[in-house]
Amino acid sequence: MPSSAGPSIDTITEGGRVTQVGEGQEADESAPPVMTFGAPTAGEVLAERYELVEHINNDSAGRLVWRGVDVILRRPVAVVLRYPGGDPATEMLQAAVAASRVIHPNLVGVYDAIDEAERAYVVREWVDGQSLRDLAAEGPLDPARATAIGNAVASALAAVHATGMVHGNVHPGTVMISDEGRVVLADARTDGDDSQESDIRAVGGVLYFALTGHWPHTEAPLRGATAGHGRAAIPDAVRDAAGTLAAPRQVRAGVPAYLDDLTMDLLDAEIAPPSSDVLAAELARLDVPAEEEHYLDNGGPLRFAADTEEEPSPLAAAGGRKVAIGIAGLLAVALVGLLIGISALGGDDKDPQDTAGATPSASAPAGEATQAAAQVRKLTVKDVRIIDPDSTERNELKDADKIIDGDDDKGWETDTYEKRPNFGNIKKGMGVWLDLGGPHSVKSVQVVLSATGATAQLLGGTTNPASTSDGDNQLVTDYKKDPIGRPFEDHDGTTMVFNGFDADKKYQYLLFWITELPPSEGGYKLGVQEITVQGS
């Protein structure tokens, strides 16, 4: 198998159009293969199910990316294969199994992971589109699109991090944009050096790359890559004589100050980054149509701060990026990773256009800092009940309280339905209704299920009718007017994370609505083990 000589191009074309993004870095084509035993061939069917159609590329980890077809479900798939299997493939398979448990619209779905000793392979969702690397090769993206892509990546990481896992492979080659405009993150590949913080800092690298076409090579350099090396190299970022990174606004015109500041803060090792869910919420707030961006320029985003006495480099001073002085502000940020506005290092160097977005100084009242630090937290669910609008017997309503007891091993489950996954055609669905006790800003809802293969969505509402068949029918009708994010329809995970909440809206009542059940012994059945709500 080929060895690495630089970052990947991640491209194969059909009629000149990129149709799939490979993962990782492409291997040096001049390097001879070192073995052939276990090598795949076009037309071969793996595991009596996955037919290999076209070899896409090789990566620096010794993996081959193929386009394939699931001959049972008749859907296109990507097959990431390496040979031999066994111990050399352990990390790849473990990462795939972990990734398969997290279902999110901005994550590529993982369908299967198989070790056959002479080779091992991961089967995942096929995405027609381009990598961010290829998209930006045509020129830097406009700020609105860069923000939208950053928001999607941060949202995907928030779902991964909510389970305690790390992605570990965030870079322009694994950020994929489908032909329909969907942004997805592919190919988790963690190792001992990866952390949730390095994932978050990599979002800064993705924003920087989208805005400039240059990779900053900070906390998350491309694996096996060096700047300027090989035919597929990504240009290194512009730096001054001291090696200080140039801000995006210094590389190209038209980058808003708020986006420039946020990107550079994420890349600054001296500034503690926010958590991924806070970053996703902030990028969602900034993800506005281009014609509305001037409103953000006036108000500015929230910023996170660092305490430093070092003099700014000529590049930093010229760009107007500011680092706040103040221990109180830093402590508040360290608690929740809140994005807080920053004042200038020196009063005389203040950028006039950033005046409206300047933060209070360290002398702000302690109560305000405490209030900010308490913003993002696990919300208490005051009441929970099962919604079953199509049942007259209503014998599936017990054990709802186990859904919010903090124990993933205990939960509520449906009866077994024998005929069809959609409740035997008897019901249009069942759900779990949550009362947060009052209006709250909600960031995310995580649902842990007992099995893979369920179809469900999250709904919001303002009514609380009686717990009867008629009341449940009224509730479902009202709540379906307010879907939150996309429904989970075609997936193979046991954890669903919903974060499509309106940042300007308060929520008290939520409904996790199940429309199809996964197969179980003797029919179809599902358990809801735990639901966790994050917000303020």
N, C-alpha and C positions, 0 to 999 in steps of 0.2 A: 504494500500500500504506500502511496506517496507520502513524503514528509513535507513539513511546512517550510515555506520560505517567505511568508508574508500574509497579510490579511486577504480574506476572500472577496471575490466579486459577487458571489451569490446569484449568478444569472444563468439562465438558459432561455433561449428565445424560440418562439414559434411565429414564423412570419415577421420576425423583427420585433415582436412584443414580448416583454418579460412576462412569464406566466407563473413562476414560482420562485420563492426565495429559499436558497439553501441556508444552512445554519453555520455559524462559526466562520473559520477562515479557509479559503480555498488553498489547496496544496500546490506546490511548485510542479508544474506539468513535466519539467525536465527530469525530475527525480524518478528513478526506475522503481517499479513495485518490488517489494522484498519477498512476497509470497503470493501464491495463487489459490491455495487450498481454502475453500469456503467462499471464493469470489462469486458474486451473483452474476446472472446472465439475464438478458431481456427475455421475457416470456415465462420465466421461472415463477412458480407459485409457492410462496412461503406459507408454512403452517396450514396448508391446504385451503388457503383463503386469500392471500394477498399476492396478486400477480404483478410482477415488476414490468414496467412498460418502457421507461426511459431513464437513463443515468443523468442526473442533473449536475452534480459536482462532488468533489472530495474536500474534506476539511483537515485542518492541522492536527486534529485529535485522531486521525486515522479512520474517520467515518465517511461513508459514502451516502449521498442523498439521492434517492430514486423517486420518480413519479410512479405510482402504482394504482391498482384498482382493487377494492374489496369486492371479490367475486360473489360474496353472499349478499351483501347489502347494495351492491352495484353503485358504489360511490367512490370518487377519486380519493386517494390517500397519498401522503408522503411517507416513505420508508427510509429511516436513518439507520444504516447498517454498518457494522464493523466486523472484521475477522482478524484473528480468532475471537471467539466469545470468552466465556469463563471469567477469570479474574480481571483481565484487561478491560472488560466491558461492565464491570460492577458499578462504577460511578455513573455511567450512562444510564443503566437500567434503574438504579436507585433514584436518580433524578427524575426519570420518566414516571416511575410509579408514584413518587411524591407529587409531581405536577398533575397527574391524572385525577388527584383528589380535589383539585381546586377548579371550579367551573366559573368562568367570567367571560363576558362578551369580548374583552380585550386580551384574552389568552387563547393561544392555539390549543385546540382540544387534543388530548393524548388518548389514543384508542387501545393500544396494546404494547406490551414489552415482553420479548421472548429471548431466551438464551438457549442456543442449540449446541453449545460447546465449540464447534468449529466456527460459529459465527453467532452474533447477537444482533437484534434489531428492535427499533422502536417504530411503531406505526402511529402517525398523527394526522391531524386535519390537513388537507391540501388547500392552499390559498392561492387563487389566481390574482396576481398583482405584482408589486415591486417592493424591494427593500427600501428603507430610508436611504441607505447608501446609494442606491441607483437613482432614486428620486432626486436627491440633492446633487448628484453628478451633473444634472441638467442645469443647476444653478441653485443658490440658496433659496429657501422657502420664505414666503411672506410671513410676518410675525403672527398673524392670526392662525395660519395653518401650523406653524411650528408650535404654537401654544396648544392647539387641539391635539397634536401628536403627543406632546409632553403630558397632557392631561390623561390621554388614553394609557400611556405607559405607566404613569404614576398610579392610576386606578387599578391596573393589572397587578402592580406590585403591592398595593394595599390589600388586595384579595389574597395574594401569596403570603404576605407578612402576617395577616390576621390568623393564619394557621400556625404561625411560628416558624415557617420555612423561609428560605432564601432562594432567589432566582439565580444570581451569580453569573449571568451571561447577557447583560444588557448592553447593547451597542448597536450601531446603525445597520449591521447585518442581520440582527434578530428582531428588529422592529419592522413589521411588514404592513403594507398598505394595500388592501384589496382593490380590485377594479370598482367595487361599489363604495369605496371610501372608508371601509372598516379598518381600524388600526389594531393590530394584534402583536403580542409579544410571544416569541417562540423559543423553544430549546433551552429550558433551564439546565444549567450544568455547574452545580456547586462543587466547591472543594473546601479544604480547611481554611483557606485565606478569605473566603467570601463572608459577607455579613449583610444585614439589612441596611446598615449605613452605606456600605459600598454600592448596594443597589440604588439607594436614593441619590448618591453623588453621581452615579451613572446617568440618572435622568438629566442632571446638569450637563453632562457630556452630550446627551442626545439633543437637548435644546441648543447647545453651542454649535453642534454639527449642523442641525437644521437651519440655523440662522446664518452660518458662515461657510459651510462646506468644509470645515476643518475639524479635526478631532483633537481635543485638548490633552489626551493622554494623562489624565490625573489619577483618580483612584481606580479607574476601571479601563486600563488600556486594552486594545484588542489583543486577545490571547495569541501569543506567538508573533505579534506584529511589531515592526519598528517603523517609525516615520520615514517615508521616502524610500522604502525598500521594496523591490518587486513591482511587477506591472500593475498590480491591483492596489498599490499603497494609497492610503488616504493622506492628504496633505496635513502636515503638523500645523498646529496653531501658530499664529504670529506672536513673537515674544520680543522683549527688549533685551539690551545687552546683559542684564542681570538674570534673564530667563523668565521674567514675569509675563504672565499670559496677557495678551491684549483683549480688551473687552469686545463683545460683538459690535458695539456701536463704533468702535475704532476700525473694525474690519470692513464694515459696510454701512451705508447710510440707511436711515428709516427704521432702525430698531428702537422701539419705545424704551424710555428710561426704566420703567418698571420691570420689563422683561429682561433687559440688560442686567439690572441689579440682581434679580432673582437668579438668573443663570450663573452669574459670577459668585454669588453667595453659596450656591450649591457646590461649586468647584473649589471653594476656599476651605482648606483643611483646618484653618483656625476658627471657623464658625461652625457651631454644632448644627447639623441639619435637622429639619422637622421630621416627624414620622411620615410614613408614606401616605397615610389617610389624610393628614393635615395638608400635605403637599398637593394631593389630588384635589382636595376641596378648594385650595387656593387657585390652582390652575383651572379648575372648573369655573371659578368666579371670573378669572381673566379670559376664559375662552368665550369671547364675544365676537359678533360680526365685525369685520374690518371697519365699517362705517361708524361703529360706536366706540372705537378705541380711544378717541380723544377724551372720553369721560374718564377712562382709567388713567390717562396721563395727568389729568387734573387732580384726581383723588389719590392715585398711587396705590400700589398693593401694600399689604402688610409685609413686614420684613423681619428677618431674624438677625441678631446682632452678635458681634464679638468684641471683646475687650482687648485692645492692643495699643501699644505706645510706639510701634514701629512707624517710620516715615513711609508714606506711600511711594511707590515707584513712579517715575515720570509717566508711564503708561496709565497707571491707575489714576493719577492726579488729572491727567488730560481727559480721561473718560468721565470723571466726575463721580465715580463710585465711592460710596461713603461707608465707613465702619464706625459704629457708634461707640462712644466712651460711656461706660456706666455698668457697674456690677449688678445693680438691681435689675436692669433690663436683661442682662445676660442670664441671670438665675431664672427669671421668668421663662425665658426662651428654652433653657436647658430642661425645664420641667416638662414642657409639652411640644417643643419644637415649633413654637408659634412663629409665623412670619410677621416680624415687627418692623415698622418704618425706622430708618436709620438717620441720625444726624451726622453732620460733617466732622472729620477729624479736627479741622481747624475752622473757626467761624469765618475767616476771610476767604476760604476756598470754596464756600458753599455755591452749588450750582443753582442759579436763580430758577430754572425751570422745575427743580425738584422741591421748591419751597412748600407747595401744598401737600406733599406727601411726607414731610419730615415728621419724625416721631417725637413724643415727649421725651425729655431728658431723663437721666437717672434719678432726678429728684421727684419724679411722679409719685403720687401717693401709693403707699404699699398696698392698699386695698385694691387699686386698679390692677397692679401686677398680679395679685392673688386671684382676682376675678379672671384675668386672661389665662393664668396658668391652669385654672379649673375647667377650661372650656371643653376639651375633648375628653370624654370618659364613657364608661359603660353605663347606659341608662337603665334605671330600674323599671321593670315591667310590673305595673300595678295589678293587672288582671289579664288572664288568658283563658280562651275557651275555643271549643271546636265548632266550626261552622259547617252545617250539613243540611243544605236547603231542600234536598230531594228525598229525605228519609222521613217516614212517618213513625218508625219504631225508635229512631234516635238512640240507638244502642252503642254508638261509637264515640260518645262524648266524654268518657271518663279518662283520667290520667293526664289531662291537659297541663296540670301544674308541673308535671315532670319535664315539660319542655323548657322551663326556665329555672330549673333547680341547680344548674351548674355542673351536672353530671352527664357526660355524653353517653354513658352506658345505660341510662334510663331515659325513657321517653314515652310518647304516645304512638300508637299504631292503628292503622285501619284494619277492618276485617279483610279476609281473603276473598277476592272476587275471581270467579272461575273462568269467565268467558273472554273478556277483553280488557286491555290495560286501562281504558277510560271507564273504569268502575262498572264493567259489564254492560255498558250502554244503559245502565239504570240511573246514573247520576251524571251531571255535567261537571262535577268536581266536589272536593271538600277542602276545608282550609283551617288555618290557625289564626285566630283574631287576637291582637295584642292591644292593650290599653296602657299607654305610657304615663297616665295619671294627669297629664296636662300637656299643653303645646311645647314641643321641643324642636330645635334644629337637629336633624338626624343626618349623620355622615354615612353610615353603612349598617346593613343588617346581614348577619352571617347565620346560615341555616345548616345544621349538620343532620344528614339523613342516614338511615340504616342501610341503604342499598343504592347502587347506581341505576341510572336509566329512567328516573322520574322526570316528568315535565311539570313545571310550575312557574308562577310569576308572583311578584309582590305588588300589592295594591294599597292605596291610601284612601281614607275617607273621613267624614266628619260626623256620621250618624252612629248611634248605638241602640238599635232596636232590640226588642225582647228576644231571648234565646228560644225561639220556636221555629218551625219550618217556614212560616210566613215571614217572621222577622229576619231569618237568615237569607231568604230570597230577596227581601228588600235590601239587606246589607250588601249582598253580592252585586245586585244591580247598581246600587249607588257607587260602590267602590271601584267597579270596572271602568268608571269614567276617569279614574286617576291612576293609571299604571305607572309604576316606578321602575325606570330602566327597562331593559329588554327581558322578555321571558326566557327561561332556560328550556330549550326544546330538544336539541340533539346533542347529548353529552353522556359521559360515562364517569361522572364523579359523585362523591357523597357530600361535598361541601359546596354550597351556593352562597355567593356574596353579592348583595345588591347595593350599589352605591349611586344610583341615578337620581339622587334627591335634589330638589330645587333648593339652592343655598339660601334663597330669600323667603322660604316658606316654612311654617311650623307644622309639625305633625303630632297628633296624639293617638290616633287609631291606625293600625296597620293590619293587613290581611295577607298571610302567606297562602296562596291559592294553588291547590294541586289539581291538575287536569288529567294526568296519566300516571299509572302505577307501574313499577318495574315488575318483571316476573319473579315469582317466589314459588316455593314448593306447593304444588296443588293449585296454582293460579297466579294472581297478582296482588301485591301487598306492599305497603310502605310504612316505615316508622320515622317520625320526626323526633330526633334525639335531643336537640338543643337549639334555641334561637337566642342570639346575642345582638343587642342594639347598641351602637356607638353614636354619640352625639353630644349635645350641650343643652 
